[in-house]
Amino acid sequence: MKIPVISAHPHPGSFNHAIADELAPMRRQSGHLITVHDLYRG
């Protein structure tokens, strides 16, 4: 399954980034295709 993870918070150490950082590897291990988009990094 393709799963986009979209983060939109200006501070890299935010709770939103922490969730995205934990979610992506867990889903990849399950065989999903994860694409992470950080709207503030560009």
KOLTI-862877 format. One record per residue (C-alpha): residue number from 1; z, y, x. Coordinates in nm, 2 decimals. Example, Ala and Ser with C-alpha at 12.3 -4.5 7.8 and 13.67 -1.06 7.14 Angstrom:
ATOM|num|w|v|u
ATOM|1|0.78|-0.45|1.23
ATOM|2|0.71|-0.11|1.37
! end
This chain:
ATOM|num|w|v|u
ATOM|1|0.00|0.00|0.00
ATOM|2|-0.08|0.35|0.12
ATOM|3|0.22|0.58|0.11
ATOM|4|0.21|0.95|0.20
ATOM|5|0.54|1.10|0.31
ATOM|6|0.53|1.48|0.28
ATOM|7|0.80|1.70|0.44
ATOM|8|0.81|2.07|0.36
ATOM|9|1.12|2.22|0.54
ATOM|10|1.11|2.47|0.82
ATOM|11|1.40|2.32|1.01
ATOM|12|1.32|2.00|1.20
ATOM|13|1.69|1.89|1.18
ATOM|14|1.71|1.91|0.80
ATOM|15|1.81|1.64|0.57
ATOM|16|1.45|1.62|0.44
ATOM|17|1.33|1.54|0.79
ATOM|18|1.60|1.28|0.83
ATOM|19|1.49|1.10|0.52
ATOM|20|1.13|1.11|0.62
ATOM|21|1.22|0.98|0.97
ATOM|22|1.41|0.69|0.82
ATOM|23|1.16|0.60|0.55
ATOM|24|0.84|0.58|0.75
ATOM|25|0.95|0.30|0.99
ATOM|26|1.12|0.10|0.72
ATOM|27|0.80|0.10|0.51
ATOM|28|0.58|0.02|0.81
ATOM|29|0.79|-0.29|0.88
ATOM|30|0.72|-0.40|0.52
ATOM|31|0.34|-0.38|0.59
ATOM|32|0.27|-0.05|0.42
ATOM|33|0.03|0.22|0.57
ATOM|34|0.24|0.53|0.60
ATOM|35|0.10|0.88|0.66
ATOM|36|0.35|1.15|0.74
ATOM|37|0.26|1.51|0.67
ATOM|38|0.49|1.79|0.78
ATOM|39|0.36|2.11|0.62
ATOM|40|0.54|2.33|0.87
ATOM|41|0.41|2.16|1.18
ATOM|42|0.05|2.20|1.07
! end
